[in-house]
């Protein structure tokens, strides 16, 4: 990695931590520069202002999380394998950064334009076209499974929303669930148990 790319990635990593801890409005450019080990002038050389930096972080984190999930759902993998792969992807990535769902949800609500920019840059097609491609693939597989008697009928949109919700919600509600569970360690134990059981639960709910 070149020095320029290394500086840029360190800035993005530092901004990611600050944004996820305090939100984009609460983070300060100076603290991000300090955490990245660069001066503020160099930070502004790469990112003109906080909005530019926030957009770059948002796009990078969504790319790391969403791209493999969309690729999995749109692939030719069997439905059962898709479910297990998606559960594994979310568990791995969100366990490393459990603040991510709260950060992403806040960014989507306050800056919805960033999400459309991201989807278009990720696939080179309009968001609605990308969605149609994913849903058509899932729809064909669901119809085949229903015809074989392996699954109850379910619209592909509901299949995807239900799966993503079950994966993401515990992390989005982490402060509450950790409190109810008895602390951060108990929350982590619950997530580890869920990683092993969620795919079976989801697939079982789909059987006729």
MARBA-3410 file (N, C-alpha, C, O; in Angstrom, 1 decimal):
208
0.9,-1.2,0.0,0.0,0.0,0.0,0.9,1.2,0.0,1.8,1.3,0.8 ~ 0.6,2.2,-0.9,1.4,3.4,-0.9,1.2,4.3,0.3,0.2,4.1,1.1 ~ 2.1,5.2,0.5,2.0,6.1,1.7,0.6,6.9,1.6,0.0,7.1,2.6 ~ 0.3,7.4,0.4,-0.9,8.1,0.2,-2.2,7.3,0.6,-3.0,7.8,1.3 ~ -2.2,6.1,0.1,-3.3,5.2,0.4,-3.4,4.8,1.9,-4.4,4.7,2.5
-2.2,4.6,2.5,-2.1,4.3,3.9,-2.6,5.5,4.7,-3.4,5.2,5.7 ~ -2.3,6.7,4.4,-2.8,7.9,5.1,-4.3,7.9,5.0,-5.0,8.2,6.0 ~ -4.8,7.7,3.8,-6.2,7.8,3.5,-7.0,6.8,4.3,-8.0,7.1,4.9 ~ -6.5,5.5,4.3,-7.2,4.5,5.1,-7.1,4.7,6.6,-8.1,4.4,7.3 ~ -6.0,5.2,7.1,-5.9,5.5,8.5,-6.9,6.6,8.9,-7.5,6.5,10.0
-7.1,7.6,8.0,-8.1,8.6,8.3,-9.5,8.0,8.3,-10.3,8.4,9.2 ~ -9.8,7.2,7.3,-11.1,6.6,7.3,-11.4,5.7,8.5,-12.5,5.7,9.0 ~ -10.3,5.0,8.9,-10.5,4.1,10.1,-10.7,5.0,11.4,-11.6,4.6,12.2 ~ -10.0,6.0,11.5,-10.2,6.9,12.6,-11.6,7.6,12.6,-12.2,7.7,13.7 ~ -12.0,8.0,11.4,-13.3,8.6,11.3,-14.4,7.6,11.6,-15.4,7.9,12.2
-14.2,6.4,11.1,-15.2,5.3,11.4,-15.4,5.2,12.9,-16.6,5.1,13.4 ~ -14.3,5.1,13.7,-14.5,5.0,15.1,-15.2,6.2,15.8,-16.0,6.0,16.6 ~ -14.8,7.4,15.3,-15.4,8.6,15.9,-16.9,8.7,15.5,-17.7,9.0,16.4 ~ -17.2,8.4,14.3,-18.6,8.5,13.8,-19.5,7.5,14.5,-20.6,7.8,14.9 ~ -19.0,6.3,14.7,-19.8,5.2,15.3,-19.9,5.4,16.8,-20.9,5.0,17.4
-19.0,6.1,17.4,-19.1,6.4,18.9,-19.9,7.6,19.2,-20.7,7.6,20.1 ~ -19.8,8.6,18.3,-20.5,9.9,18.6,-21.4,10.4,17.5,-22.0,11.5,17.7 ~ -21.5,9.7,16.4,-22.3,10.2,15.3,-21.5,11.2,14.5,-20.5,11.8,15.0 ~ -21.9,11.5,13.3,-21.1,12.4,12.5,-21.2,13.8,13.0,-20.3,14.6,12.8 ~ -22.3,14.2,13.6,-22.5,15.5,14.1,-21.6,15.7,15.4,-21.2,16.9,15.6
-21.4,14.7,16.2,-20.7,14.8,17.4,-19.2,14.7,17.3,-18.4,15.2,18.1 ~ -18.7,14.1,16.2,-17.3,13.9,16.0,-16.6,15.2,15.5,-17.3,16.0,14.8 ~ -15.4,15.4,15.8,-14.6,16.6,15.4,-13.5,16.2,14.5,-12.8,15.2,14.7 ~ -13.2,17.1,13.5,-12.1,16.8,12.5,-10.8,16.7,13.2,-9.9,15.9,12.9 ~ -10.5,17.5,14.3,-9.3,17.5,14.9,-9.0,16.2,15.7,-7.9,15.6,15.6
-10.1,15.6,16.3,-9.9,14.4,17.0,-9.7,13.2,16.0,-9.0,12.3,16.3 ~ -10.3,13.3,14.8,-10.1,12.3,13.8,-8.6,12.4,13.3,-8.0,11.4,13.1 ~ -8.1,13.6,13.1,-6.7,13.8,12.7,-5.8,13.2,13.7,-4.8,12.5,13.4 ~ -6.0,13.5,15.0,-5.2,13.0,16.1,-5.2,11.5,16.1,-4.2,10.9,16.3 ~ -6.4,10.9,16.0,-6.5,9.4,16.0,-5.8,8.8,14.9,-5.3,7.7,15.0
-5.8,9.5,13.7,-5.2,8.9,12.5,-3.7,9.2,12.5,-3.0,8.6,11.7 ~ -3.2,10.0,13.4,-1.8,10.3,13.4,-1.3,11.2,12.3,-0.2,11.2,11.8 ~ -2.2,12.1,11.8,-1.9,13.1,10.8,-2.3,14.5,11.3,-3.1,14.6,12.2 ~ -1.7,15.5,10.6,-2.2,16.8,11.0,-3.5,17.2,10.3,-3.8,16.5,9.3 ~ -4.1,18.2,10.7,-5.4,18.6,10.2,-5.3,19.0,8.8,-6.3,18.8,8.0
-4.2,19.6,8.4,-4.0,20.1,7.0,-4.0,18.9,6.0,-4.6,18.9,5.0 ~ -3.4,17.8,6.5,-3.3,16.6,5.6,-4.7,15.9,5.5,-5.1,15.4,4.5 ~ -5.4,15.9,6.7,-6.8,15.4,6.6,-7.6,16.1,5.6,-8.4,15.5,4.8 ~ -7.5,17.5,5.6,-8.3,18.3,4.6,-7.8,18.1,3.2,-8.5,18.4,2.3 ~ -6.5,17.7,3.1,-6.0,17.4,1.7,-6.8,16.3,1.1,-7.1,16.3,-0.1
-7.1,15.2,1.9,-7.8,14.1,1.4,-9.3,14.3,1.4,-10.0,13.8,0.5 ~ -9.8,15.0,2.4,-11.2,15.2,2.5,-11.5,16.6,2.9,-11.1,17.1,3.9 ~ -12.2,17.3,1.9,-12.3,18.7,2.0,-13.0,19.2,3.3,-12.6,20.2,3.9 ~ -14.0,18.4,3.7,-14.7,18.8,4.9,-15.3,17.6,5.6,-15.1,16.5,5.1 ~ -16.0,17.7,6.7,-16.5,16.6,7.4,-17.6,15.9,6.6,-17.7,14.6,6.7
-18.4,16.6,5.8,-19.4,15.9,5.0,-18.8,15.0,4.0,-19.3,13.9,3.8 ~ -17.7,15.5,3.3,-17.0,14.6,2.4,-16.4,13.4,3.0,-16.5,12.3,2.5 ~ -15.9,13.5,4.2,-15.3,12.4,5.0,-16.4,11.5,5.4,-16.3,10.2,5.3 ~ -17.5,12.0,5.9,-18.6,11.2,6.4,-19.2,10.4,5.2,-19.6,9.2,5.4 ~ -19.3,11.0,4.0,-19.8,10.2,2.9,-18.8,9.1,2.5,-19.3,8.0,2.2
-17.5,9.3,2.6,-16.6,8.3,2.2,-16.6,7.1,3.2,-16.6,6.0,2.8 ~ -16.7,7.4,4.5,-16.8,6.4,5.5,-18.1,5.6,5.3,-18.1,4.4,5.4 ~ -19.2,6.3,5.2,-20.5,5.6,5.0,-20.5,4.6,3.8,-20.9,3.5,3.9 ~ -19.9,5.1,2.7,-19.9,4.3,1.5,-18.9,3.1,1.7,-19.2,2.0,1.3 ~ -17.8,3.3,2.4,-16.8,2.2,2.6,-17.4,1.1,3.5,-17.3,-0.1,3.2
-18.1,1.5,4.6,-18.6,0.6,5.5,-19.8,-0.2,4.9,-19.9,-1.4,5.2 ~ -20.6,0.5,4.2,-21.7,-0.2,3.5,-21.2,-1.2,2.5,-21.7,-2.3,2.3 ~ -20.2,-0.8,1.8,-19.6,-1.7,0.8,-19.1,-2.9,1.4,-19.3,-4.0,0.9 ~ -18.4,-2.8,2.5,-17.8,-3.9,3.2,-18.9,-4.9,3.8,-18.7,-6.1,3.8 ~ -20.0,-4.3,4.2,-21.1,-5.1,4.8,-22.1,-5.5,3.7,-22.5,-6.7,3.7
-22.6,-4.6,2.9,-23.8,-4.9,2.0,-23.4,-5.6,0.8,-24.1,-6.5,0.3 ~ -22.2,-5.3,0.2,-21.8,-5.9,-1.1,-21.8,-7.4,-1.0,-22.4,-8.1,-1.9 ~ -21.1,-8.0,0.0,-21.1,-9.5,0.0,-22.5,-10.1,0.2,-22.8,-11.2,-0.2 ~ -23.4,-9.4,1.0,-24.7,-9.9,1.2,-25.5,-9.9,-0.1,-26.2,-10.8,-0.4 ~ -25.5,-8.7,-0.8,-26.2,-8.7,-2.1,-25.7,-9.7,-3.1,-26.5,-10.3,-3.8
-24.4,-9.8,-3.1,-23.8,-10.8,-4.0,-24.3,-12.2,-3.7,-24.6,-13.0,-4.6 ~ -24.4,-12.5,-2.4,-24.9,-13.8,-2.0,-26.3,-14.0,-2.4,-26.7,-15.1,-2.9 ~ -27.2,-13.0,-2.1,-28.6,-13.2,-2.4,-28.9,-13.3,-3.9,-29.8,-13.9,-4.3 ~ -28.1,-12.6,-4.7,-28.3,-12.6,-6.1,-27.6,-13.8,-6.8,-27.7,-14.0,-8.0 ~ -26.8,-14.6,-6.1,-26.0,-15.7,-6.6,-26.9,-16.9,-6.9,-28.1,-16.9,-6.6
-26.3,-17.9,-7.5,-27.0,-19.2,-7.8,-26.9,-20.2,-6.6,-27.2,-21.3,-6.8 ~ -26.4,-19.8,-5.5,-26.3,-20.7,-4.3,-27.7,-21.2,-3.9,-28.6,-20.4,-4.1 ~ -27.8,-22.4,-3.4,-29.1,-22.8,-2.9,-29.6,-21.9,-1.8,-28.8,-21.3,-1.1 ~ -30.9,-21.8,-1.7,-31.5,-20.9,-0.7,-31.0,-21.2,0.7,-30.6,-20.2,1.5 ~ -30.9,-22.4,1.1,-30.4,-22.8,2.5,-29.0,-22.3,2.7,-28.6,-21.7,3.7
-28.1,-22.4,1.6,-26.8,-22.0,1.8,-26.7,-20.4,1.8,-25.9,-19.9,2.5 ~ -27.6,-19.8,1.0,-27.6,-18.3,1.1,-27.9,-17.8,2.5,-27.3,-16.9,3.0 ~ -28.9,-18.5,3.1,-29.3,-18.0,4.5,-28.1,-18.2,5.5,-27.8,-17.3,6.2 ~ -27.5,-19.3,5.4,-26.3,-19.6,6.3,-25.2,-18.6,6.0,-24.5,-18.2,7.0 ~ -25.0,-18.3,4.8,-23.9,-17.4,4.4,-24.2,-16.0,4.9,-23.3,-15.3,5.5
-25.4,-15.5,4.7,-25.8,-14.2,5.1,-25.7,-14.0,6.6,-25.2,-13.0,7.1 ~ -26.2,-15.0,7.3,-26.1,-15.0,8.8,-24.7,-14.9,9.3,-24.3,-14.2,10.2 ~ -23.8,-15.7,8.6,-22.4,-15.7,9.0,-21.7,-14.4,8.7,-20.9,-13.9,9.5 ~ -22.1,-13.8,7.6,-21.5,-12.5,7.2,-21.9,-11.4,8.2,-21.0,-10.6,8.7 ~ -23.2,-11.3,8.5,-23.6,-10.3,9.4,-23.0,-10.5,10.8,-22.6,-9.6,11.5
-23.0,-11.8,11.3,-22.5,-12.1,12.6,-21.0,-11.7,12.7,-20.6,-11.1,13.7 ~ -20.2,-12.0,11.7,-18.8,-11.7,11.7,-18.5,-10.2,11.7,-17.8,-9.7,12.5 ~ -19.2,-9.5,10.8,-18.9,-8.1,10.6,-19.5,-7.3,11.8,-18.8,-6.3,12.2 ~ -20.7,-7.6,12.2,-21.3,-6.7,13.2,-20.8,-7.0,14.6,-20.8,-6.2,15.5 ~ -20.3,-8.3,14.8,-19.6,-8.5,16.1,-18.4,-7.7,16.3,-18.0,-7.3,17.4
-17.7,-7.4,15.2,-16.5,-6.6,15.3,-16.8,-5.1,15.5,-16.1,-4.5,16.2 ~ -18.0,-4.7,15.0,-18.4,-3.3,15.1,-19.9,-3.2,15.4,-20.7,-2.9,14.5 ~ -20.3,-3.6,16.7,-21.7,-3.6,17.0,-22.4,-2.3,16.9,-23.6,-2.2,16.9 ~ -21.6,-1.2,16.8,-22.2,0.2,16.7,-22.7,0.4,15.3,-23.4,1.4,15.0 ~ -22.3,-0.4,14.3,-22.5,-0.1,12.9,-24.0,0.1,12.6,-24.3,1.0,11.9
-24.9,-0.8,13.0,-26.3,-0.7,12.6,-26.9,0.7,13.0,-27.6,1.3,12.3 ~ -26.6,1.1,14.3,-27.1,2.4,14.7,-26.5,3.5,13.9,-27.2,4.5,13.6 ~ -25.2,3.5,13.6,-24.6,4.5,12.8,-25.2,4.5,11.4,-25.6,5.6,10.9 ~ -25.3,3.4,10.7,-25.9,3.3,9.4,-27.3,3.8,9.3,-27.7,4.5,8.4 ~ -28.1,3.4,10.3,-29.5,3.8,10.3,-29.6,5.3,10.5,-30.5,5.9,9.8
-28.8,5.9,11.4,-28.8,7.3,11.5,-28.4,8.1,10.3,-29.1,9.0,9.9 ~ -27.4,7.6,9.6,-26.9,8.2,8.3,-28.0,8.1,7.3,-28.2,9.0,6.5 ~ -28.7,6.9,7.2,-29.7,6.8,6.2,-30.9,7.7,6.4,-31.5,8.2,5.4 ~ -31.2,8.0,7.7,-32.4,8.8,8.0,-32.0,10.3,7.7,-32.8,11.1,7.2 ~ -30.8,10.7,8.1,-30.4,12.1,8.0,-29.8,12.5,6.7,-29.9,13.6,6.3
-29.3,11.5,6.0,-28.7,11.7,4.7,-29.1,10.6,3.7,-28.2,9.9,3.2 ~ -30.3,10.6,3.3,-30.8,9.5,2.4,-30.1,9.5,1.1,-30.0,8.5,0.4 ~ -29.6,10.7,0.7,-29.0,10.7,-0.7,-27.7,9.9,-0.7,-27.3,9.5,-1.8 ~ -27.1,9.7,0.4,-25.8,9.0,0.5,-26.1,7.5,0.1,-25.3,6.8,-0.4 ~ -27.3,7.0,0.5,-27.6,5.6,0.3,-27.8,5.3,-1.2,-27.3,4.4,-1.7
-28.5,6.2,-1.8,-28.8,6.1,-3.3,-27.5,6.2,-4.1,-27.2,5.4,-5.0 ~ -26.6,7.1,-3.7,-25.3,7.2,-4.3,-24.5,6.0,-4.1,-23.8,5.5,-5.1 ~ -24.6,5.4,-2.9,-23.8,4.2,-2.6,-24.3,3.0,-3.5,-23.5,2.3,-4.1 ~ -25.6,2.8,-3.6,-26.1,1.7,-4.3,-25.8,1.8,-5.8,-25.4,0.8,-6.4 ~ -25.9,3.0,-6.3,-25.6,3.2,-7.7,-24.1,3.0,-8.0,-23.7,2.3,-9.0
-23.2,3.4,-7.1,-21.8,3.2,-7.3,-21.4,1.8,-7.1,-20.4,1.3,-7.7 ~ -22.1,1.0,-6.3,-21.8,-0.3,-6.0,-22.1,-1.2,-7.2,-21.4,-2.2,-7.5 ~ -23.2,-1.0,-7.9,-23.7,-1.9,-8.9,-23.7,-1.3,-10.3,-23.9,-2.0,-11.3 ~ -23.5,0.0,-10.4,-23.5,0.7,-11.7,-24.9,0.7,-12.3,-25.1,0.9,-13.5 ~ -25.9,0.4,-11.5,-27.3,0.5,-12.0,-28.1,1.2,-10.9,-27.7,1.4,-9.8
-29.3,1.6,-11.3,-30.2,2.3,-10.4,-30.6,1.3,-9.3,-30.7,0.1,-9.5 ~ -30.9,1.9,-8.1,-31.2,1.0,-6.9,-32.4,0.1,-7.2,-32.4,-1.1,-6.8 ~ -33.4,0.6,-7.9,-34.6,-0.2,-8.2,-34.2,-1.4,-9.1,-34.9,-2.4,-9.1 ~ -33.3,-1.2,-10.0,-32.8,-2.3,-10.9,-32.1,-3.3,-10.1,-32.3,-4.5,-10.3 ~ -31.2,-2.9,-9.2,-30.5,-3.8,-8.4,-31.5,-4.6,-7.6,-31.3,-5.9,-7.5
-32.4,-4.0,-7.0,-33.4,-4.7,-6.2,-34.2,-5.7,-7.0,-34.5,-6.8,-6.5 ~ -34.6,-5.3,-8.2,-35.3,-6.2,-9.0,-34.5,-7.5,-9.4,-35.0,-8.6,-9.4 ~ -33.2,-7.3,-9.6,-32.3,-8.4,-10.0,-32.3,-9.4,-8.8,-32.4,-10.6,-9.0 ~ -32.1,-8.9,-7.6,-32.0,-9.7,-6.4,-33.3,-10.4,-6.2,-33.4,-11.6,-5.9 ~ -34.5,-9.7,-6.3,-35.8,-10.3,-6.0,-36.2,-11.3,-7.0,-36.8,-12.3,-6.7
-35.8,-11.1,-8.3,-36.1,-12.1,-9.3,-35.4,-13.4,-9.1,-36.0,-14.5,-9.2 ~ -34.1,-13.3,-8.7,-33.4,-14.5,-8.4,-34.0,-15.3,-7.2,-34.2,-16.5,-7.2 ~ -34.2,-14.5,-6.1,-34.8,-15.1,-4.9,-36.2,-15.7,-5.3,-36.6,-16.8,-4.8 ~ -37.0,-15.0,-6.1,-38.3,-15.4,-6.4,-38.3,-16.8,-7.2,-39.1,-17.7,-6.9 ~ -37.4,-16.9,-8.1,-37.3,-18.2,-8.8,-37.0,-19.4,-7.9,-37.5,-20.4,-8.0
-36.0,-19.1,-7.0,-35.6,-20.2,-6.0,-36.8,-20.5,-5.0,-37.0,-21.7,-4.7 ~ -37.5,-19.5,-4.6,-38.6,-19.7,-3.7,-39.7,-20.5,-4.3,-40.2,-21.4,-3.8 ~ -40.0,-20.1,-5.6,-41.1,-20.8,-6.3,-40.7,-22.3,-6.5,-41.5,-23.1,-6.4 ~ -39.4,-22.5,-6.8,-39.0,-23.9,-7.0,-39.1,-24.7,-5.7,-39.5,-25.9,-5.7 ~ -38.7,-24.1,-4.6,-38.8,-24.7,-3.3,-40.3,-25.0,-2.9,-40.6,-26.1,-2.3
-41.1,-24.1,-3.2,-42.6,-24.3,-2.9,-43.1,-25.4,-3.7,-43.9,-26.2,-3.2 ~ -42.8,-25.4,-5.0,-43.2,-26.5,-5.9,-42.8,-27.9,-5.5,-43.5,-28.9,-5.7 ~ -41.6,-27.9,-4.8,-41.1,-29.2,-4.3,-41.6,-29.6,-2.9,-41.3,-30.6,-2.4 ~ -42.4,-28.7,-2.4,-43.0,-28.9,-1.0,-42.0,-28.7,0.1,-42.2,-29.2,1.2 ~ -40.9,-28.0,-0.2,-39.9,-27.7,0.9,-40.1,-26.4,1.6,-39.4,-26.1,2.6
-41.0,-25.6,1.1,-41.1,-24.2,1.7,-42.5,-23.7,1.5,-43.2,-24.0,0.5 ~ -43.0,-22.9,2.4,-44.2,-22.2,2.3,-44.0,-21.0,1.3,-42.9,-20.4,1.3 ~ -45.1,-20.5,0.6,-45.0,-19.4,-0.2,-44.6,-18.1,0.6,-45.1,-17.9,1.6 ~ -43.7,-17.3,0.0,-43.3,-16.1,0.7,-42.7,-15.1,-0.4,-41.9,-15.5,-1.2 ~ -43.2,-13.9,-0.4,-42.7,-13.0,-1.4,-41.2,-12.8,-1.2,-40.8,-12.7,0.0
-40.4,-12.7,-2.2,-38.9,-12.5,-2.1,-38.5,-11.3,-1.3,-37.5,-11.3,-0.5 ~ -39.3,-10.2,-1.4,-39.0,-9.0,-0.5,-39.1,-9.4,0.9,-38.3,-8.9,1.7 ~ -40.1,-10.1,1.3,-40.3,-10.5,2.7,-39.2,-11.4,3.2,-38.8,-11.4,4.3 ~ -38.8,-12.3,2.3,-37.7,-13.2,2.6,-36.5,-12.4,3.0,-35.8,-12.7,4.0 ~ -36.1,-11.5,2.2,-34.9,-10.7,2.4,-35.1,-9.8,3.6,-34.1,-9.7,4.5
-36.2,-9.1,3.8,-36.4,-8.2,4.9,-36.4,-9.0,6.2,-35.8,-8.6,7.2 ~ -37.1,-10.2,6.3,-37.1,-11.0,7.5,-35.7,-11.4,7.9,-35.3,-11.4,9.0 ~ -34.9,-11.9,6.9,-33.6,-12.4,7.1,-32.7,-11.3,7.7,-32.0,-11.4,8.7 ~ -32.7,-10.1,7.0,-31.8,-9.0,7.4,-32.2,-8.5,8.7,-31.4,-8.1,9.5 ~ -33.5,-8.4,9.0,-34.0,-7.9,10.3,-33.5,-8.8,11.4,-33.1,-8.3,12.5
-33.7,-10.1,11.3,-33.2,-11.0,12.3,-31.7,-10.9,12.6,-31.3,-11.1,13.7 ~ -31.0,-10.7,11.5,-29.5,-10.5,11.7,-29.1,-9.2,12.3,-28.2,-9.2,13.2 ~ -29.8,-8.1,12.0,-29.3,-6.8,12.3,-29.9,-6.3,13.7,-29.2,-5.6,14.4 ~ -31.2,-6.7,14.0,-31.8,-6.1,15.1,-31.1,-6.2,16.4,-31.0,-5.2,17.1 ~ -30.5,-7.4,16.8,-29.8,-7.4,18.1,-28.7,-6.4,18.2,-28.5,-5.9,19.3
-28.0,-6.1,17.1,-26.9,-5.1,17.2,-27.5,-3.7,17.2,-26.9,-2.9,17.9 ~ -28.6,-3.5,16.5,-29.2,-2.1,16.6,-29.8,-1.8,18.0,-29.7,-0.7,18.4 ~ -30.2,-2.9,18.7,-30.8,-2.7,20.0,-29.8,-3.2,21.1,-30.2,-3.5,22.2 ~ -28.5,-3.1,20.8,-27.5,-3.7,21.7,-27.5,-3.0,23.1,-27.4,-3.8,24.0 ~ -27.6,-1.7,23.2,-27.6,-1.2,24.6,-28.7,-1.7,25.5,-28.5,-2.1,26.6
-29.9,-1.9,24.9,-31.1,-2.4,25.6,-30.9,-3.9,25.9,-31.1,-4.4,27.0 ~ -30.5,-4.7,24.9,-30.3,-6.1,25.1,-29.2,-6.4,26.0,-29.3,-7.4,26.8 ~ -28.1,-5.7,26.0,-27.0,-5.9,26.9,-27.5,-5.6,28.3,-27.1,-6.3,29.3 ~ -28.3,-4.6,28.5,-28.8,-4.3,29.9,-29.7,-5.4,30.4,-29.5,-5.8,31.5 ~ -30.6,-5.9,29.5,-31.5,-6.9,29.9,-30.7,-8.2,30.2,-31.1,-9.0,31.1
-29.7,-8.5,29.3,-29.0,-9.8,29.4,-28.1,-9.8,30.6,-27.7,-10.9,31.0 ~ -27.7,-8.6,31.1,-26.8,-8.6,32.3,-25.4,-8.1,32.0,-24.5,-8.3,32.8 ~ -25.2,-7.4,30.9,-23.9,-6.8,30.6,-23.4,-7.2,29.2,-24.0,-8.0,28.5 ~ -22.3,-6.5,28.8,-21.7,-6.7,27.5,-21.2,-8.2,27.3,-21.4,-8.7,26.2 ~ -20.7,-8.8,28.3,-20.2,-10.2,28.1,-21.4,-11.1,27.8,-21.3,-12.0,27.0
-22.5,-10.9,28.5,-23.6,-11.8,28.3,-24.2,-11.5,26.9,-24.7,-12.4,26.3 ~ -24.2,-10.3,26.5,-24.7,-10.0,25.2,-23.8,-10.7,24.1,-24.4,-11.3,23.2 ~ -22.5,-10.7,24.3,-21.6,-11.4,23.4,-21.9,-12.9,23.4,-21.9,-13.5,22.3 ~ -22.2,-13.4,24.5,-22.5,-14.9,24.6,-23.8,-15.1,23.9,-23.9,-16.1,23.1 ~ -24.8,-14.3,24.0,-26.1,-14.4,23.3,-25.9,-14.4,21.8,-26.5,-15.2,21.1
-25.0,-13.5,21.4,-24.8,-13.3,19.9,-24.1,-14.6,19.4,-24.4,-15.0,18.3 ~ -23.1,-15.1,20.1,-22.4,-16.3,19.7,-23.4,-17.5,19.6,-23.3,-18.3,18.7 ~ -24.3,-17.6,20.6,-25.3,-18.6,20.5,-26.3,-18.4,19.3,-26.6,-19.4,18.6 ~ -26.6,-17.2,19.0,-27.5,-16.9,17.9,-26.8,-17.2,16.6,-27.5,-17.6,15.6 ~ -25.5,-17.0,16.5,-24.8,-17.2,15.3,-25.0,-18.7,14.8,-25.1,-19.0,13.6
-25.0,-19.6,15.8,-25.2,-21.0,15.5,-26.6,-21.4,15.3,-26.9,-22.4,14.6 ~ -27.6,-20.7,15.8,-29.0,-21.2,15.8,-29.9,-20.4,14.8,-30.9,-20.9,14.5 ~ -29.5,-19.2,14.5,-30.4,-18.3,13.7,-30.8,-18.9,12.3,-31.9,-18.9,11.9 ~ -29.8,-19.4,11.6,-30.1,-20.0,10.3,-31.1,-21.1,10.4,-32.0,-21.2,9.6 ~ -30.9,-22.0,11.4,-31.8,-23.1,11.5,-33.2,-22.6,11.9,-34.2,-23.1,11.4
-33.3,-21.6,12.7,-34.6,-21.0,13.1,-35.3,-20.4,11.9,-36.5,-20.7,11.7 ~ -34.5,-19.7,11.1,-35.1,-19.0,9.9,-35.6,-20.1,8.9,-36.7,-20.0,8.4 ~ -34.7,-21.0,8.6,-35.1,-22.1,7.7,-36.3,-22.9,8.2,-37.1,-23.3,7.4 ~ -36.3,-23.2,9.5,-37.4,-23.9,10.0,-38.7,-23.2,9.9,-39.8,-23.8,9.7 ~ -38.7,-21.9,10.0,-39.9,-21.1,9.9,-40.5,-21.1,8.5,-41.7,-20.8,8.3
-39.7,-21.4,7.5,-40.1,-21.4,6.1,-40.7,-22.7,5.7,-41.4,-22.8,4.7 ~ -40.5,-23.8,6.5,-41.0,-25.1,6.0,-42.5,-25.2,6.2,-43.1,-24.6,7.0 ~ -43.1,-25.9,5.2,-44.6,-26.0,5.3,-45.1,-26.8,6.5,-46.3,-27.0,6.7
END
